[in-house]
Amino acid sequence: MSVRLYVGNLSKDLQRQDFENVFADYGDDLVSVKLISDKKTGKCRGFGFVTVKTDEKADEIVSKFNGQMLEDSPLKVEKALPRGKGGSEDRPETGGGNKRSKGSKKSATNSSGGDGTAQPDPRWAGELEKLKQMLAAQTTSS
């Protein structure tokens, strides 16, 4: 099963060939490399996608490239979220932004359980727990 990775924080001046060259060492493990560009200007929209053959290679690429500098910007590399209904490939799939239709009067609510407590993002729950433990240890040692 292939795994799709989101690559963000790219320079608007980045060229497709330069983006592909970043992942050239993984050539045999890549399914596709796609830089998302603006339809009007042809310039990079600041993100792209890399699809690899295995979950192990995906994890390897995330750990190697996340935070690495590319044209004076640190890359943001993570596993892409599944496409939404009517998913367009021309928008980031990491859940950014609060998109509401015009005239919608609903207020933004956090995705919590019915008990009213906010739930941490599952991608960061482990890190959050470590931070809580570190904070508790600092508080008790002072």
Protein Blocks (a to p, Z undefined) as FASTA:
>chain_A
ZZddddehiafkbcfklmmmmmmmmmmmpmbdcddddfklopaehiacdddfbfklmmmm
mmmmgopaeehiacdddddddddehiafkbcfehpajdddehiabdcdddddfkopacdd
fklmmmmmmmmmmmmmmmmmZZ
